[in-house]
Amino acid sequence: MPPTGPPTASASSKPKTHLRRLARSRRLFAFDRGLQSRHVAGADEAGRGCLAGPLVAAAVLIDYERLSHGDRRALSGLHDSKQMTEERRLEMYPCVLRAAERVSVVVRSAAGIDRRGLHVTNIEALSIALERLGPGEAAISLVDGFSLPRCAVPHRAVVRGDATSAAIAAASVIAKVTRDRYMHAAAREHPGWGFEEHVGYSTPEHRAAIEERGISPLHRRSFQSVAYAQLEL
């Protein structure tokens, strides 16, 4: 006889999780469509606050008149990449590549960050990603959080843009997955710091590894004092 009790938490939570994800995605797409433009470009970065590894900026151009029903369904889980599980990001990555009109990625090394400074490096990387994308004059270009003073492409800075705009959220997925893959590969060349787990972010395990082993060639030397200050927290 089949069970008559209430559904388990895991069984009942899955439909709710899907509905929440769908509602978030619809808000993101509604924001972009409300801009009244066929083409919307979004730019975002990954790794800005890390102690080790590169900064990766990405830009994505979406042609909303070209998006098929299948593309829209595939992107229905799109959201701020930091709020997504790694599994979900990996699922979304090829969906974004298929649905996007164009994609641009810019990588800046830890050494470059030390040489130029984090903020300057971040602004330059986002600017170059958007410029290389070549969104065109008719497109509306959006950047997560930052205005880019020297960018040749007219754009708007959107606070919490990766949780507001579908185009920015798509760029955040591309940037995050690209960077994570780099760090997973780097972990094989530089074992012992746990890059395969924390991908360079400041975690207790990462700070403990720095305390025990010192810094690796991937660490941002300009962040060294920050890293050791955090060890005391």
BAGUPA-838511 format. One line per 2 residues: their letters; for each residue x, y, z of N, C-alpha, C. Coordinates in steps of 0.1 Angstrom, whole numbers. Layout:
<palums>
a = X/Y/Z/X/Y/Z/X/Y/Z | ...
</palums>
This chain:
<palums>
mp = 9/-12/0/0/0/0/9/12/0 | 7/22/-9/15/34/-10/14/42/3
pt = 25/49/7/25/57/19/14/68/18 | 8/71/29/-3/81/29/1/94/37
gp = 13/94/42/18/106/50/22/117/41 | 26/128/47/30/140/39/43/137/32
pt = 45/144/21/58/142/13/70/146/22 | 81/139/19/93/143/26/97/157/22
as = 106/163/31/111/176/28/118/178/15 | 126/168/11/133/168/-1/124/168/-13
as = 113/159/-12/104/158/-23/96/170/-25 | 91/176/-14/82/188/-15/90/201/-18
sk = 103/201/-15/111/213/-17/115/215/-31 | 116/204/-39/121/205/-52/112/214/-61
pk = 98/211/-61/90/220/-69/90/235/-64 | 91/237/-51/92/251/-46/105/257/-51
th = 116/250/-50/129/255/-55/128/259/-69 | 122/251/-77/121/253/-92/112/266/-94
lr = 101/267/-87/93/279/-89/100/291/-85 | 107/291/-74/115/303/-70/125/307/-80
rl = 132/296/-85/142/299/-96/136/305/-108 | 124/300/-112/117/305/-124/113/319/-122
ar = 108/322/-110/103/336/-107/115/345/-107 | 126/342/-102/138/350/-102/142/353/-117
sr = 142/342/-124/147/344/-138/137/353/-146 | 124/351/-144/115/360/-150/117/374/-147
rl = 120/377/-134/123/391/-130/135/397/-138 | 145/388/-139/157/393/-146/154/396/-161
fa = 147/387/-168/143/389/-182/134/401/-183 | 125/402/-174/115/413/-174/123/427/-173
fd = 133/427/-165/141/439/-164/147/443/-178 | 153/433/-184/160/436/-197/150/440/-207
rg = 139/433/-208/128/436/-218/122/450/-216 | 122/454/-203/117/467/-200/125/478/-205
lq = 137/475/-209/146/486/-215/143/489/-229 | 133/482/-235/128/485/-248/139/485/-259
sr = 148/475/-258/158/473/-268/159/459/-272 | 161/456/-285/162/443/-290/175/436/-284
hv = 186/444/-284/199/439/-279/202/445/-266 | 206/436/-256/211/440/-243/224/433/-240
ag = 234/441/-237/247/435/-233/249/436/-218 | 255/426/-212/258/427/-198/272/423/-195
ad = 278/430/-185/292/427/-182/293/425/-167 | 302/415/-163/304/412/-149/317/406/-147
ea = 322/405/-135/335/399/-132/334/388/-121 | 344/380/-120/346/370/-110/360/370/-104
gr = 361/369/-91/374/368/-85/379/381/-79 | 371/391/-79/376/404/-74/381/404/-60
gc = 374/396/-51/378/396/-37/387/385/-33 | 392/377/-42/400/366/-39/414/370/-35
la = 420/361/-27/434/362/-23/444/357/-33 | 439/348/-42/448/342/-52/440/340/-65
gp = 448/339/-76/442/336/-89/438/349/-96 | 434/347/-109/431/359/-117/418/365/-115
lv = 416/377/-120/403/383/-121/398/380/-136 | 386/376/-137/380/373/-150/368/382/-152
aa = 368/389/-163/356/397/-167/350/391/-179 | 337/391/-180/330/386/-192/319/396/-196
av = 316/396/-208/304/403/-214/296/394/-223 | 283/396/-223/274/387/-230/264/396/-237
li = 262/394/-250/251/402/-258/240/392/-261 | 228/396/-257/216/389/-259/207/396/-269
dy = 203/389/-280/194/394/-290/180/388/-286 | 172/396/-280/159/391/-275/149/388/-286
er = 151/393/-297/142/389/-308/146/376/-315 | 159/372/-312/164/360/-318/162/348/-309
ls = 161/350/-296/160/340/-286/148/330/-289 | 151/318/-291/140/308/-293/133/304/-280
hg = 122/297/-282/115/292/-270/124/283/-262 | 132/275/-269/141/265/-263/152/273/-255
dr = 157/284/-261/167/292/-254/162/297/-241 | 149/302/-242/143/308/-230/141/298/-219
ra = 137/286/-223/136/275/-213/149/271/-207 | 159/270/-215/173/266/-211/178/277/-201
ls = 175/289/-203/180/300/-194/170/303/-182 | 160/295/-180/150/298/-170/156/297/-156
gl = 168/291/-154/174/291/-141/184/302/-139 | 185/311/-148/195/322/-148/194/330/-136
hd = 205/333/-129/205/341/-117/219/345/-114 | 221/353/-104/234/357/-99/242/344/-97
sk = 254/343/-103/262/331/-103/266/327/-88 | 268/338/-80/272/335/-66/262/328/-58
qm = 249/329/-62/238/323/-55/234/310/-61 | 242/305/-71/239/292/-77/249/282/-73
te = 245/270/-72/255/259/-69/264/257/-81 | 276/251/-78/285/248/-89/279/240/-100
er = 271/230/-96/264/221/-106/255/229/-115 | 248/239/-109/238/247/-116/246/256/-126
rl = 257/262/-121/264/271/-130/270/263/-142 | 274/251/-140/280/243/-151/268/239/-161
em = 256/237/-156/245/235/-165/242/247/-173 | 243/259/-167/239/271/-173/249/276/-183
yp = 262/273/-181/273/278/-189/271/275/-204 | 269/262/-209/266/260/-223/253/266/-228
cv = 244/267/-219/231/273/-223/233/288/-227 | 241/295/-219/244/309/-222/252/310/-235
lr = 262/301/-237/270/302/-249/261/299/-261 | 251/290/-260/242/288/-272/233/299/-274
aa = 228/305/-264/217/315/-265/223/329/-269 | 235/332/-264/241/345/-266/244/348/-281
er = 242/361/-284/247/365/-298/262/365/-298 | 268/371/-288/283/372/-287/287/371/-273
vs = 299/366/-270/305/365/-257/319/369/-257 | 323/377/-247/337/381/-246/342/379/-232
vv = 355/374/-231/361/371/-218/375/377/-217 | 378/384/-206/391/390/-204/397/385/-191
vr = 409/380/-191/415/374/-179/427/383/-175 | 428/387/-162/439/394/-157/446/387/-145
sa = 459/385/-146/466/376/-137/468/383/-123 | 472/375/-113/475/380/-100/486/390/-101
ag = 496/387/-109/507/396/-111/503/410/-116 | 493/409/-126/488/421/-132/480/430/-121
id = 473/423/-113/466/429/-102/475/436/-92 | 486/429/-89/496/435/-80/503/447/-86
rr = 505/447/-99/512/458/-106/502/470/-108 | 490/467/-112/481/478/-116/471/482/-104
gl = 469/473/-95/459/476/-84/446/469/-88 | 439/465/-78/427/457/-80/416/465/-87
hv = 413/477/-82/402/485/-88/405/489/-102 | 417/494/-105/421/497/-119/420/485/-128
tn = 425/474/-123/425/462/-131/410/457/-134 | 402/458/-124/388/454/-126/381/463/-136
ie = 382/476/-135/376/486/-144/381/484/-158 | 394/482/-160/399/480/-173/394/467/-179
al = 394/456/-171/390/443/-177/375/444/-181 | 367/450/-173/353/451/-177/351/459/-189
si = 359/470/-190/358/479/-202/362/472/-214 | 373/464/-214/378/457/-225/368/446/-230
al = 363/439/-220/353/429/-223/341/434/-230 | 336/446/-226/325/452/-232/328/457/-246
er = 340/463/-247/344/469/-260/347/457/-270 | 353/446/-266/355/435/-275/342/429/-279
lg = 332/430/-271/319/424/-274/313/431/-286 | 316/444/-288/311/452/-299/295/451/-299
pg = 289/456/-288/274/454/-288/267/463/-299 | 273/473/-304/266/481/-314/259/493/-307
ea = 256/503/-315/250/516/-310/236/513/-306 | 229/504/-312/215/502/-308/213/494/-295
ai = 224/488/-291/223/479/-279/223/488/-266 | 217/483/-256/218/489/-242/228/480/-235
sl = 239/486/-230/249/479/-223/248/482/-208 | 249/471/-200/248/472/-185/260/466/-179
vd = 265/471/-168/276/466/-161/272/465/-146 | 277/454/-140/273/451/-126/281/460/-117
gf = 274/470/-111/280/478/-100/288/489/-104 | 296/489/-115/306/499/-117/303/507/-130
sl = 306/520/-129/307/528/-141/321/527/-146 | 323/527/-159/336/525/-165/340/538/-172
pr = 348/547/-166/350/560/-171/356/561/-184 | 365/551/-188/372/552/-200/367/542/-211
ca = 356/536/-208/350/526/-217/345/533/-229 | 348/528/-241/343/535/-254/328/531/-256
vp = 323/522/-249/309/518/-251/300/525/-241 | 290/532/-245/280/538/-236/273/527/-228
hr = 272/529/-215/267/519/-206/260/524/-194 | 254/515/-186/248/519/-174/253/510/-163
av = 256/516/-151/260/507/-140/247/503/-132 | 246/491/-129/234/485/-122/238/479/-109
vr = 233/485/-98/236/480/-85/230/466/-84 | 238/456/-79/234/442/-78/229/437/-92
gd = 236/441/-102/231/438/-115/230/424/-119 | 238/415/-112/238/401/-115/225/394/-109
at = 218/402/-101/205/397/-95/194/405/-101 | 197/414/-111/187/423/-116/184/421/-131
sa = 195/419/-139/195/418/-153/199/404/-158 | 192/399/-168/195/386/-173/208/386/-180
ai = 211/397/-188/223/398/-195/235/398/-186 | 234/406/-175/245/406/-165/247/393/-158
aa = 235/386/-154/236/373/-148/243/363/-157 | 240/364/-170/246/355/-180/261/357/-180
as = 265/370/-180/280/373/-180/286/368/-167 | 279/369/-156/284/364/-143/287/349/-143
vi = 278/342/-150/280/327/-151/292/324/-159 | 294/331/-171/306/329/-179/319/332/-172
ak = 319/343/-165/331/347/-157/334/337/-146 | 324/333/-138/326/325/-127/331/311/-131
vt = 324/305/-141/328/291/-146/342/292/-152 | 345/302/-160/358/303/-166/369/304/-155
rd = 367/312/-145/377/314/-134/378/301/-126 | 367/295/-123/367/282/-115/375/271/-122
ry = 373/270/-135/380/260/-143/395/263/-143 | 399/276/-144/413/279/-143/419/275/-129
mh = 412/278/-119/417/275/-105/417/260/-103 | 408/252/-108/408/238/-106/421/232/-114
aa = 424/238/-125/436/233/-133/448/237/-125 | 448/250/-120/460/255/-112/462/247/-100
ar = 452/241/-94/454/233/-82/463/221/-84 | 463/216/-96/471/204/-99/486/209/-100
eh = 488/221/-104/502/226/-105/507/231/-92 | 498/236/-84/501/242/-71/493/235/-60
pg = 496/222/-57/488/215/-47/492/220/-33 | 482/218/-24/485/221/-10/478/233/-4
wg = 473/242/-13/466/254/-9/451/252/-10 | 446/241/-15/432/238/-16/425/246/-27
fe = 432/250/-37/425/258/-48/413/251/-54 | 414/238/-54/403/230/-60/390/232/-52
eh = 391/236/-40/379/238/-31/375/252/-30 | 384/261/-26/379/275/-24/382/284/-36
vg = 389/279/-46/392/286/-58/398/300/-56 | 405/302/-45/413/314/-42/406/324/-32
ys = 393/321/-29/386/330/-20/392/328/-5 | 389/338/3/394/338/16/385/330/25
tp = 389/318/28/382/308/37/391/305/48 | 386/299/59/395/295/70/405/285/66
eh = 401/276/57/411/266/52/422/272/44 | 418/282/36/428/289/27/438/297/36
ra = 433/304/46/441/312/54/450/303/62 | 445/291/66/454/282/74/465/277/65
ai = 462/274/52/472/270/43/483/280/40 | 479/293/40/488/304/39/497/305/51
ee = 491/303/62/499/304/75/509/292/75 | 505/281/70/514/269/71/525/269/60
rg = 520/273/47/529/271/36/534/284/30 | 529/295/35/533/308/28/524/310/16
is = 529/319/7/521/322/-5/526/314/-17 | 518/311/-27/521/305/-39/523/315/-50
pl = 528/311/-62/529/320/-73/515/326/-78 | 504/319/-74/491/324/-77/486/335/-68
hr = 492/337/-56/487/346/-47/490/360/-51 | 480/369/-47/482/383/-50/490/389/-39
rs = 503/392/-42/512/397/-32/507/410/-26 | 500/418/-33/495/431/-28/484/428/-18
fq = 479/416/-17/469/412/-7/475/405/5 | 488/404/5/494/395/15/491/401/29
sv = 492/414/31/490/419/44/475/417/48 | 466/418/38/452/415/41/450/400/46
ay = 457/391/39/456/377/42/461/375/56 | 472/380/60/477/378/73/469/385/84
aq = 463/396/81/455/403/90/442/395/93 | 437/388/83/426/380/84/428/368/93
le = 441/363/93/445/352/101/442/354/116 | 442/367/120/440/370/134/426/372/138
l = 417/372/128/402/373/131/396/361/137
</palums>
